[in-house]
Amino acid sequence: MNSTDINPSSRLWKLAFTYKTLMIFSCLFSIFSVITSFIPFIAIYFIVCEIILSISHQTELNSELIISYGWLAFMAAALAIVFNFLALCLSHIVAFKTLYNLKYNFIRYLSCLPLGFHTNHSSGELRKIVDDDIEKIEQFIAHQLPDMIGSFASPVVILVILAIFDWRLGLATLVPIILAYIVLISGYRRKDIKTNQQELQKKLIEMSHASVEYIRGITVIKAFNQTFFSFKRFNDAIKAYQFYCLKFIYCFKYHMAFFILLLNSIYLFIVPVVIF
């Protein structure tokens, strides 16, 4: 199979689950952390209900029950921190092992290539692959993947809790979330946004190459008085990246604005249901 035919997303997920058992446990601990983090809110709800009932019925406050709910909230919050810590520990172990294997295989592959390859490819390009591109995978595996699993679990847990207390509130909360993600997905499906995003990535790579070569070769550039030409190439790369970055932002600004607006306006859907 040609390297250009490989789907980057599937390749990234394959790398993330190279050590499948550790990664699965990391995701499970992240989900457990999300679930336990909502228990204190439920405990506070029952504490408030107990206080209101005791005031309305003019009865003695059940202090033992309130204290037990308080301990439940404390232990659940502590347990959520422990689960999150375990999830991040396991994901970092997977990330560091994956980075080591990638860098080792890449350097070993470079040592087997003919000298013509190194002539046609700049040192800045190769250095960026080792130091920047491969290092970015660590951010996804160690941080973004557990957080993403937890982010997907959070609305599910919230909807389950709301459905248990009142299914109408659960439906009212679900509507704006669905609408927000429909707006976001519709933005990513636009052809101009996809094109601008691809060009943005290309210009980012060109800017990184130019910056690395300019900084590493500054002594040679000054010795041969080539500062102006080298800086001009670096400056052109920055301006090209700026152009496509602004172009991508302007294309996506309305979709992102409506996405944030819908998520931050969930109460506008919930309050009428509560009043009704």
C-alpha positions as CSV (number, residue, x, y, z in Angstrom):
1,M,0.0,0.0,0.0
2,N,1.2,3.5,-0.8
3,S,1.9,5.7,2.1
4,T,-0.4,8.4,0.6
5,D,-3.3,5.9,0.8
6,I,-3.0,5.5,4.5
7,N,-5.7,7.3,6.5
8,P,-3.9,9.6,9.0
9,S,-6.8,9.3,11.5
10,S,-6.8,5.5,11.4
11,R,-3.0,5.4,11.7
12,L,-3.1,7.7,14.7
13,W,-5.7,5.5,16.4
14,K,-3.7,2.4,15.6
15,L,-0.6,4.0,17.3
16,A,-2.7,5.0,20.3
17,F,-3.8,1.4,20.8
18,T,-0.4,-0.2,20.2
19,Y,-0.5,-1.2,23.8
20,K,-4.1,-2.0,23.8
21,T,-4.6,-3.2,27.4
22,L,-3.0,-0.2,29.0
23,M,-4.9,2.2,26.8
24,I,-8.3,0.5,27.4
25,F,-7.8,0.7,31.2
26,S,-6.8,4.3,30.8
27,C,-10.0,5.1,29.0
28,L,-12.0,3.1,31.6
29,F,-10.4,5.0,34.5
30,S,-11.3,8.2,32.6
31,I,-14.9,7.2,32.4
32,F,-14.9,6.2,36.1
33,S,-13.5,9.6,37.0
34,V,-16.3,11.3,35.1
35,I,-19.0,9.2,36.7
36,T,-17.7,9.6,40.3
37,S,-17.2,13.4,39.7
38,F,-21.0,13.8,39.4
39,I,-21.8,12.0,42.7
40,P,-21.0,15.1,44.9
41,F,-23.6,17.1,42.9
42,I,-26.2,14.4,43.6
43,A,-25.2,14.3,47.3
44,I,-25.5,18.1,47.5
45,Y,-29.0,17.8,45.9
46,F,-30.1,15.4,48.6
47,I,-28.6,17.7,51.3
48,V,-30.5,20.7,50.0
49,C,-33.7,18.6,49.7
50,E,-33.3,17.5,53.3
51,I,-32.8,21.1,54.5
52,I,-35.8,22.3,52.6
53,L,-38.1,19.5,53.8
54,S,-37.1,20.1,57.4
55,I,-37.8,23.8,57.1
56,S,-41.1,23.3,55.3
57,H,-42.4,20.6,57.7
58,Q,-40.8,22.4,60.7
59,T,-39.1,19.2,61.8
60,E,-35.7,18.6,63.3
61,L,-32.9,18.5,60.8
62,N,-31.4,15.0,60.3
63,S,-27.8,15.9,60.9
64,E,-26.5,12.4,60.6
65,L,-28.0,12.0,57.2
66,I,-26.4,15.3,56.0
67,I,-23.0,14.3,57.4
68,S,-23.2,10.9,55.6
69,Y,-24.0,12.7,52.3
70,G,-21.1,15.1,52.9
71,W,-18.7,12.1,53.4
72,L,-20.1,10.5,50.3
73,A,-19.4,13.7,48.3
74,F,-15.9,13.9,49.7
75,M,-15.0,10.3,49.0
76,A,-16.5,10.5,45.5
77,A,-14.5,13.7,44.7
78,A,-11.3,12.0,46.0
79,L,-12.0,8.9,44.1
80,A,-12.5,10.9,40.9
81,I,-9.1,12.5,41.3
82,V,-7.5,9.0,41.9
83,F,-9.2,7.6,38.8
84,N,-8.1,10.6,36.7
85,F,-4.5,10.2,38.0
86,L,-4.5,6.5,37.1
87,A,-5.9,7.2,33.6
88,L,-3.2,9.8,32.9
89,C,-0.4,7.5,34.3
90,L,-1.4,4.7,32.0
91,S,-1.9,7.0,29.0
92,H,1.6,8.6,29.5
93,I,3.2,5.1,29.7
94,V,1.6,4.2,26.4
95,A,2.6,7.6,24.9
96,F,6.3,7.4,25.9
97,K,6.6,3.8,24.8
98,T,5.0,4.7,21.4
99,L,7.3,7.8,21.0
100,Y,10.4,5.7,21.7
101,N,9.4,3.1,19.1
102,L,8.6,5.7,16.5
103,K,11.8,7.7,17.0
104,Y,13.9,4.6,17.1
105,N,12.4,3.1,13.9
106,F,12.6,6.5,12.1
107,I,16.3,7.1,12.9
108,R,17.1,3.5,12.0
109,Y,15.3,3.9,8.7
110,L,17.2,7.1,8.0
111,S,20.5,5.4,8.5
112,C,19.7,2.9,5.8
113,L,18.8,5.5,3.1
114,P,21.3,6.6,0.5
115,L,23.0,10.0,0.7
116,G,20.9,11.4,-2.2
117,F,17.9,11.3,0.1
118,H,19.6,13.6,2.6
119,T,20.7,15.9,-0.2
120,N,17.1,16.3,-1.4
121,H,15.6,16.7,2.1
122,S,16.7,19.5,4.4
123,S,17.9,18.9,7.9
124,G,15.2,21.2,9.2
125,E,12.5,18.9,7.6
126,L,13.9,15.8,9.2
127,R,14.5,17.5,12.5
128,K,10.9,18.7,12.5
129,I,9.6,15.1,12.0
130,V,11.7,13.8,14.9
131,D,11.3,16.7,17.4
132,D,7.9,18.2,16.5
133,D,5.7,15.8,14.5
134,I,6.4,12.7,16.6
135,E,6.2,14.6,19.8
136,K,2.7,15.8,18.9
137,I,1.5,12.2,19.1
138,E,2.3,12.3,22.8
139,Q,-0.2,15.1,23.3
140,F,-2.9,13.1,21.7
141,I,-2.2,9.8,23.4
142,A,-1.3,11.0,26.9
143,H,-3.8,13.9,27.2
144,Q,-6.4,14.3,24.5
145,L,-7.5,10.7,24.2
146,P,-8.4,10.2,27.9
147,D,-9.9,13.7,28.0
148,M,-11.9,13.0,24.8
149,I,-13.3,9.7,26.2
150,G,-14.2,11.6,29.4
151,S,-15.8,14.4,27.4
152,F,-18.0,11.9,25.5
153,A,-18.9,10.2,28.7
154,S,-19.9,13.5,30.5
155,P,-23.0,14.3,28.5
156,V,-24.1,10.7,28.6
157,V,-23.8,10.7,32.4
158,I,-25.6,14.0,32.7
159,L,-28.4,12.8,30.5
160,V,-28.8,9.6,32.6
161,I,-28.9,11.6,35.8
162,L,-31.5,14.0,34.4
163,A,-33.5,11.1,33.0
164,I,-33.5,9.5,36.4
165,F,-34.7,12.6,38.2
166,D,-37.0,13.9,35.3
167,W,-36.9,12.5,31.7
168,R,-38.4,15.8,30.4
169,L,-35.3,17.7,31.6
170,G,-33.1,15.0,30.0
171,L,-34.8,15.6,26.6
172,A,-34.6,19.4,27.0
173,T,-30.8,19.1,27.6
174,L,-30.3,16.7,24.8
175,V,-31.8,19.0,22.1
176,P,-29.2,21.8,22.2
177,I,-26.3,19.4,22.4
178,I,-27.5,17.6,19.2
179,L,-28.1,20.9,17.4
180,A,-24.6,22.2,18.5
181,Y,-22.8,19.1,17.1
182,I,-24.9,19.2,13.9
183,V,-23.6,22.8,13.3
184,L,-20.0,21.8,14.1
185,I,-20.1,18.7,11.8
186,S,-21.7,20.8,9.0
187,G,-18.8,23.2,9.2
188,Y,-16.2,20.4,8.8
189,R,-18.1,19.0,5.8
190,R,-17.7,22.2,3.8
191,K,-15.2,21.8,0.9
192,D,-13.7,25.3,1.3
193,I,-13.0,24.6,5.0
194,K,-11.3,21.3,4.2
195,T,-9.2,22.9,1.5
196,N,-8.1,25.8,3.7
197,Q,-7.3,23.4,6.5
198,Q,-5.1,21.3,4.2
199,E,-3.3,24.4,3.0
200,L,-2.9,25.6,6.5
201,Q,-1.1,22.4,7.5
202,K,1.2,22.7,4.4
203,K,2.1,26.3,5.2
204,L,2.7,25.3,8.9
205,I,5.2,22.7,7.7
206,E,6.9,25.2,5.4
207,M,7.1,27.8,8.1
208,S,8.6,25.2,10.5
209,H,11.2,24.2,7.9
210,A,12.2,27.8,7.2
211,S,12.4,28.7,10.9
212,V,14.6,25.6,11.8
213,E,16.9,26.2,8.9
214,Y,17.2,29.9,9.6
215,I,18.0,29.4,13.3
216,R,20.4,26.5,12.8
217,G,22.2,28.2,9.9
218,I,22.4,31.7,11.3
219,T,26.2,31.5,11.7
220,V,26.7,30.5,8.0
221,I,24.2,33.1,6.9
222,K,26.0,35.9,8.7
223,A,29.4,34.7,7.5
224,F,28.3,34.9,3.8
225,N,26.1,38.0,4.3
226,Q,23.0,36.2,3.3
227,T,20.9,37.5,6.2
228,F,18.4,39.5,4.1
229,F,17.6,36.6,1.6
230,S,17.2,34.0,4.3
231,F,15.1,36.3,6.5
232,K,12.9,37.1,3.5
233,R,12.2,33.4,2.8
234,F,11.4,32.9,6.5
235,N,9.2,36.0,6.5
236,D,7.3,34.9,3.3
237,A,6.6,31.5,5.0
238,I,5.2,33.3,8.1
239,K,3.0,35.6,5.9
240,A,1.7,32.6,3.9
241,Y,0.8,30.8,7.1
242,Q,-0.9,33.9,8.4
243,F,-2.9,34.3,5.2
244,Y,-4.3,30.7,5.3
245,C,-4.8,30.8,9.1
246,L,-7.0,33.9,8.8
247,K,-8.8,32.4,5.8
248,F,-9.6,29.2,7.7
249,I,-10.8,31.2,10.8
250,Y,-13.1,33.4,8.7
251,C,-14.6,30.3,7.0
252,F,-15.3,28.6,10.3
253,K,-16.2,31.5,12.5
254,Y,-20.0,31.3,12.1
255,H,-20.1,27.6,12.7
256,M,-17.9,27.9,15.9
257,A,-19.9,30.9,17.1
258,F,-23.2,29.0,16.8
259,F,-21.7,25.9,18.4
260,I,-20.5,27.8,21.5
261,L,-23.8,29.8,21.6
262,L,-25.9,26.6,21.6
263,L,-23.8,24.9,24.3
264,N,-23.8,28.0,26.5
265,S,-27.6,28.5,26.1
266,I,-28.8,25.1,27.3
267,Y,-30.6,26.8,30.2
268,L,-32.9,28.5,27.5
269,F,-34.1,25.1,26.6
270,I,-34.3,23.8,30.2
271,V,-36.0,26.8,31.9
272,P,-39.3,26.7,29.8
273,V,-39.6,23.0,30.5
274,V,-39.1,23.6,34.3
275,I,-41.8,26.4,34.1
276,F,-44.1,24.1,32.2
